[in-house]
Amino acid sequence: MSSLRRRFPIPPQPPETQTMSSSSDFSGPGRELRQPRQTRHFPISRVAVAAPQLVWIMTIVLGMGMHRGNASSDTSSYLPLAWYDGIFIHVGPLLPLIPLGTRAMASFLSGASNMGKDVSASRAGLVYAFAAIIRLSVYFAAGLFGDHAMSDHIFLGACVFSSAHAEAVAGLAMLARMCVIKSTVFATVSAALVVLQSFCLMGLQCGDSWFTAIYFHTPAETMIALVL
């Protein structure tokens, strides 16, 4: 055997292929591509954030363009959303509390471990209270310029619409998260109700403010309320 080895030398063996354990130590430029992306949040589409505000602005602008003068009380009673307008006049600032309360219930039903991942309903309530103080301050400042300085109806409607819009976005984020983690049926249904209530409130407010811009306030008053 020794003579054969001298006549026919054994060629050198190629280095062994790197194992999976050694390849895990690779830190080259392509390392980032091999790591799965970890999603920290459930992002909501920008359409859900921007589209409702554009719809609101277009609704008010179209109402100003279709202005027909002040309507009488008889005319207002025949408007399709007269029933909602009566509710809005009396308890308008409290309407966003409906989806807010439903969202708080959905967060509670999802479990204590998941409540911290949602936008706190109590924190949102504080924001709405602060917004109410600002709204009252604007009312007081506008009153110094006369009763018809702006459309207080549309200004309040804008505040209600924005609050409902915020609840819709928060509800969509909560619903998406609950579907992924497979939360309880009651919690998932409650989150879906938040979205449904919010969009219904947004739609009703758009319609009510549209009729208000057409019949009950001048375009100048409506524009000031829209800008504010």
N, C-alpha and C positions, 0 to 999 in steps of 0.2 A: 504494500500500500504506500510505503514511503517513497518507493521509486516512481510510482504512478503520479503521486503528488508533485514530484520534482519535474516530471515530464509535462504533466497537464495541470498547471496551477489553477486552483479554483478562483474564479473571478470574484471580486469584492461584491458583497451583497448591498443593494440600495437601502438607504435609511428607511425605517418603517414610516408608514403614513401616520400623520398626526391623528391621535384619537380624539374622540369627542371631548374628553376632559381637557386636552391641551388646546383644542380649538376654542374652548370657552374663554381661554385667557387672551384671545386675540383682541387687540385694541386698535385695529387699523381704522381707516376712514369709513369703512362700510359697516363698522360695528353698530352704529346707531340704527341702521336700516334693519338689522336682525332683531332688534328689541321691539316687542309689541308696544304700541302706544297705549298708555293708561289714561282713560278718560276720568277726570276728577269730577266733572259735573255733567249734567245732561243739558247741553246747550239748546236753547230755543231758537228756531229759525228767525232770522232778521225780519222775515215777512210778518211774523206774528207780532213783532215789536213796532214796525214802522207802518204797516198797512192800515191798522185801525185809526191811527192818528191822521193819515192822509184821507181816509174815508170821512172822518169827522170834519176836517177842514173843507173838503169838497162839498159836504152836505150843507154847511153853513154858507159857503160862497154861492152855491146854487139857490139856496133860499133867499139870499140877498138879491140875486139876479131876477128872481121871480116875485119880488115884492109887489103886493097889491094894495097896500094901504092898511089902515087899522080896521080890524074886523069887529063886528058887534058881538055882544054876548050870545045872541041867537046863532050867529055863524060858528062861534067857537064850540057850541054844544053839539054841532053836527060833525065836527072833525073826527077822523077815525081814532085818534089817540086822546080824545077828551078825557076818557076814564083814567089814563095814565097821568095826564096833566094834573088832574085833581089830586092824585096821590103824590105827585112830585111837588106840588105847591106846599103841601102840608108836611111831608116827611122826606123831602128830596135828599137832604144831607145824610140821612140815615140809611138810604138804600144800599150803598156799598157794604154796609155791615152784614148784609145777608150772605154774599159769597165769602166774606171774611170769616164769619162764624162757621160756615160750612167747611172752610179750609182748616180752621182750628180743630174742628171735630175730626176731619180726615187725618190730620197730623197726629192727633191723639190715638186714633184707632190703628195707625200704622205701627205703633210701639214706641216705647221710650228711647230705644236705641236709634230710631230713625228720625225722631222729632228734631234733633239738632241739625239734620241735613236739609231741612226745609226752611224757607224764609219765615221767620217767627211771626205768627199772627199778632202777638202782643206788640212787637216792634212796628208792624204795619199799622196797628191801631194808634200808636203814638205819632206816627207820620201823618195819619189822617187827621188827628186832633190838631197837630201843628198847622196842617193845611187849612183847617177850619178857622184857626186864628188869623191866618193870612187873608183868607177870604173875607172875614168880617172887617178886617182893616181896610181892604180894598172897597168894600161897601161904604164904610164910613168916609173914606177919601173921595169916592165918587159922589156921595151925597152932598159934599161941599160945593159941587158944581151944578147941583140941581137934580131933580128926580129923574130926568131923562138924559143924564150924561152917558149912560150905557144901558145895555140890556142885562139887567140883573138875572133874568130868567136864563139866558144863554150862558152867562158867566157861571152860574151855579150848575148848569147842565154840563159845561166843560169840566168842572171839578168832579162831578159824578162820573162822567165818562172816563176821565183819566184814572180815577180810583178803580172803576170796573175793569179798565184795561190792565191795570197793574195786577188785579186779582186773576184775570184771565191768563196772563203770562205765568204768574206763580202757580196757578192751578195746572197749567200744561206741563210745567217742569215737575211738579209733584206727581202728576199722572204718569208721565214717562218713567220716572224713577220707580214708582210702584209696580208698573208693568214689568220692568226689568228684574226687580228683586222678588217678584211674585208675592206681593203683599196680600193681606186678607181681602176678601170680597167686599166687605163693608167699607174698608178704607179706600179701595180702588173706586168703588161706586161714589163715595163721598167726594173724591178728587174729581171725578167726571162731572158731578153736580156743580162743583165750583166753576168749572169751565162753562157749563151750560148756563148757569145763572149769570155769569159775567157777560157772556156774549148776548144773552137776552136783554140784559140791562143796557148794554151798549147800543143794541139795535133800537130799543124803545127810546132811548135818549136822543139818538140821531133823528128819529122820526119826529119826536116832540119838538126838538130845537129847529128842525126844518120848517115845520108849520109856524113856529114862533117867528122865525126870520121872515116868513112870507107875509104874515097877517098882523103881527102885534108890535113890531119894532121897526124903526127906520133902518135903512142900510148903514147909516153912520153909527147908530147905537149898537147895531149888531157887530160891526167891524171893531169898535172899541172893545167890546166884550171878548171878541175872538182874539185880539192881540194880547189882551191882559191874561 
